Amino acid sequence: MKLISVEDIKEKDHPLDYRKTYTARAVFQSVVHGKEEIPISFHIEYTPLGEPRIEVQLHEHPRSGEVLGAVKALKSHIKALREQGVLS
């Protein structure tokens, strides 16, 4: 299973300045199951030293059952989006 994109990223209001919360749709492609869209939520929390910590929650399990691989790919993609300035 391969992560194609993360779409419809929306920031949710959060009272803490060091924590940003988002909702989105993750699009995966699998040889066996084809294209699959999964609703997700994630947050980026900054430690006191300024390091970002990314947490991802899948709201549905992938049909392929590869939850850990999906979360790992999402964290890497979200980190890249943050570094590119896409996520405020």
C-alpha positions as CSV (number, residue, x, y, z in Angstrom):
1,M,0.0,0.0,0.0
2,K,1.4,3.4,-1.1
3,L,0.3,6.9,0.1
4,I,-0.7,9.0,-2.9
5,S,-1.7,12.2,-1.2
6,V,-3.3,13.9,1.8
7,E,-6.3,16.0,0.7
8,D,-8.8,18.5,2.2
9,I,-6.6,19.5,5.1
10,K,-8.5,21.6,7.6
11,E,-7.1,23.1,10.7
12,K,-9.3,22.9,13.8
13,D,-9.3,25.5,16.5
14,H,-7.2,24.6,19.5
15,P,-6.6,26.7,22.6
16,L,-2.9,25.8,23.0
17,D,-0.4,27.7,20.8
18,Y,2.1,24.8,20.8
19,R,-0.4,22.3,19.4
20,K,-2.0,22.4,15.9
21,T,-4.9,19.9,15.1
22,Y,-6.0,19.0,11.6
23,T,-8.5,16.8,9.8
24,A,-8.0,15.4,6.3
25,R,-8.4,12.5,3.8
26,A,-5.5,10.2,3.1
27,V,-5.5,8.6,-0.4
28,F,-3.7,5.2,-0.7
29,Q,-3.1,3.0,-3.7
30,S,-2.9,-0.8,-3.4
31,V,-2.3,-3.4,-6.0
32,V,-5.0,-5.7,-4.5
33,H,-7.5,-3.1,-3.2
34,G,-7.0,-0.2,-5.7
35,K,-7.5,3.4,-4.6
36,E,-8.8,4.0,-1.0
37,E,-9.6,7.2,0.8
38,I,-9.4,7.1,4.6
39,P,-10.5,10.0,6.9
40,I,-7.7,11.0,9.3
41,S,-7.0,13.5,12.0
42,F,-3.5,14.5,13.1
43,H,-1.8,17.0,15.4
44,I,1.6,18.6,15.5
45,E,2.7,19.4,19.0
46,Y,5.9,21.3,19.7
47,T,8.0,20.3,22.7
48,P,9.6,23.0,24.9
49,L,12.8,22.7,22.8
50,G,10.8,23.4,19.6
51,E,10.9,19.9,18.2
52,P,7.7,18.9,16.4
53,R,5.9,15.6,17.5
54,I,3.3,14.3,15.0
55,E,0.5,12.1,16.1
56,V,-1.9,10.5,13.4
57,Q,-5.2,8.8,13.9
58,L,-7.0,6.8,11.2
59,H,-10.8,7.0,11.5
60,E,-11.1,3.8,9.4
61,H,-8.8,0.8,9.0
62,P,-7.3,0.3,5.5
63,R,-8.8,-2.7,3.7
64,S,-5.2,-4.1,3.3
65,G,-4.9,-4.1,7.1
66,E,-1.5,-2.2,7.0
67,V,-2.2,0.2,9.8
68,L,1.4,0.7,11.0
69,G,2.7,1.2,7.4
70,A,0.0,3.7,6.7
71,V,0.6,5.7,9.9
72,K,4.4,5.7,9.2
73,A,3.9,7.0,5.7
74,L,1.4,9.6,6.9
75,K,3.8,10.9,9.6
76,S,6.6,11.2,7.0
77,H,4.3,13.0,4.5
78,I,2.9,15.4,7.2
79,K,6.5,16.2,8.3
80,A,7.4,17.1,4.7
81,L,4.2,19.3,4.4
82,R,5.2,21.1,7.6
83,E,8.7,21.7,6.4
84,Q,7.4,23.0,3.0
85,G,5.2,25.5,4.9
86,V,1.9,24.0,3.7
87,L,0.8,23.6,7.3
88,S,0.7,26.8,9.3
